[in-house]
Every structure is written in C-alpha cells, then in structure tokens.
Amino acid sequence: MEYFVKVAQVAVAVSVVFVWTFRFHNVIKEFKEFGISDLTRSFVGASKIALSTLLIVGIWHHSLVLISSIVMGFLMISAQYFHFSVKNPFNKKLPSLILLILCGFIAYSNL
C-alpha cells in the first residue's frame, strides 16, 4: 500500500509541474475563460508547484504529505468548480478529477 501512495504522490507532483511549466499556454487560456486574474493564476501556479515539491519531499519526510495533499485536493476541487461553472465538457474536467481522487487517496493513507 505504501508503494502505491508514493507512486500517487509522484504522479500528482509530476503532472502538476508538467502542466504549469510545459503546458502553461493552456493554463493561461483556461484562466481567461474562467475570468480569473493573472495575479490569482500566478498565486495558484506557485502554490501548486510548491505543493508538488512537498509531495516529492514527502517521500522521505512523511510529515509533509498530509497537509500538502489536502491543500492540493482543495485546489483540484476549485478547478472542478470552475470547469463546471463554464460548462466545460467532461474530457476537460477529467484531469483535475483524477488528481483530486489521487490527492484524496494520499491524504486518507496518511491519516
């Protein structure tokens, strides 16, 4: 079980960092579609990258995992809210939904 938790931590962290660095043009487009300011987008991006770092470091320092997975999960719930508010199709909601489920699994396993 512990192995799957670590794989989930790495999967969430790598996915988030990939999107916020290499697919940033999509992030800009989505945040404009949602009507969210550039300042908020920058804060969310910095938070997600920091939380991703904590999830990776949490492989060795377990005390960092619970809070970082809960906060990342909250950000994924927020992403779901905004996808629903602009009536995006399911395929656009799916990545944040999968990451939300993984964050819930990570948090539950670290209680």
JOGIWO-V544420 format. One record per helix or strand of 2 or more residues. SS is the DSSP state (2 for helix, 1 for strand). FROM is the first residue (numbers start at 1). TO is the last residue. If there is no record, write none. Layout:
ss = (SS | SS)
from = (FROM | FROM)
to = (TO | TO)
This chain:
ss = (2 | 2 | 2 | 2 | 2)
from = (2 | 24 | 38 | 62 | 90)
to = (22 | 34 | 57 | 85 | 109)
